Amino acid sequence: MHLRVKRCIAMSILGLVVQIPPAFGRQSGSEAQQQAMVNMAEAVRKQILTNPQYGVFDAIHFAIKGNTVILRGWASRPILKSSLENTVKRIAGVGSVQNEIEVLPLSPNDDRIRTAVYRAIYGPGSTLQRYTSNRGFVARLDQNSVARRAGGITNDPPNGWHAIHIIVKNGNVTLAGVVDNEADLAVAGIRANMVSGGFSVDNDLQVAGKQG
């Protein structure tokens, strides 16, 4: 694969990219209005991170414009897109939801690449294992569950927290999330690039405490 390293200008929190309008951090309007905006952003963030459908093969971010929440990013399954829209609509202060989440296409080849990249990043011997709470899943990758036989790893994704998210679309890989240092960022990109059969790797990982 061809490795490309990019930097997102948005703020990253626990692998979730949160886009907030520039006026968000400035002294505009009353303190009560600003606090309401903060509360809304935190509530949206919580709904995304705690959604049971949100996993390592998804990457969702959002923006707030007035009382409209704009959802963006990639979902490996359609249920995540609709579920997030329904839950975010119920948050206090949200007037409307503009759902721009892209549902990734069903593809056996993309599923194969997801499996291989997941094994490369989180598998035995990788220094990146600390970025997941689900270290036992790699050992079960070769065990055929009913869901995996029916539709691949997308239908039976790893559970638990993952700091490095793996997005695969038409053979192209994007890494999203937050790591501790530049060395881990580079290792993740190199390991993903070692997987055969893909076309490119975009390393959009962020280093904690850094932007740009």
C-alpha positions, 0 to 999 in steps of 0.5 A: 500500500501507499502510505500517506500521513495527514493531520486533522485540524479538529480536536480529537478526544478518545478517538472521536473527532469533535468539530466545533465552530470557531465562535465556540471558544470565544466570549460571545453571548451570555455565559449561560448560552456558552455553557448550554453549548458546552453541555450539548457538545458533551452530550453528543460526544457521550451518545457517540462513544457509548453507542453499542454499535460504535466500534473500531471500524467506525469513526464519527465526528460532529459539528454544531451550528446554532441548535443543529448538530451535523454528524459526519464520518464513516459507519461500517453498518447502517444501524449506527447511522440511524441509531446516532441520529435518533439518540442525538435528536433527543438531547436537550437543546438540539433542534435538528440533526443533519446526518452526513455519516457515510455508510461504508459499502459491503465488501468481502475484500474490505472485510479481509483488509479490516481483519488483517489491519486489526491483527497487524495493529492489535495482534501479539507482538505489537507495541500498540496492544495497550490501545485496546481493552480487548486483547483477547479478540485477536486470538479469536479471529480465526474462529468462525462465529455465525455472524462472521460466516454470514458477513465477515468481521463487520458483522462480528466486530471486536468489542471494547475500547480501541484508541486506533480506529480502522476505516476501510473503503474500497481497499483504502485504509484510514487510521483515526484516533489518538495515540500517546506519541509520534512513534506510536503514530508512525508504527500504526501507519507502518503496520497498516501499510504491511497488509497486502491487497489494499491500495493506500493508507491514510494515517489521520491519527493524532498525538495527544495534546497536539493539533495541526 
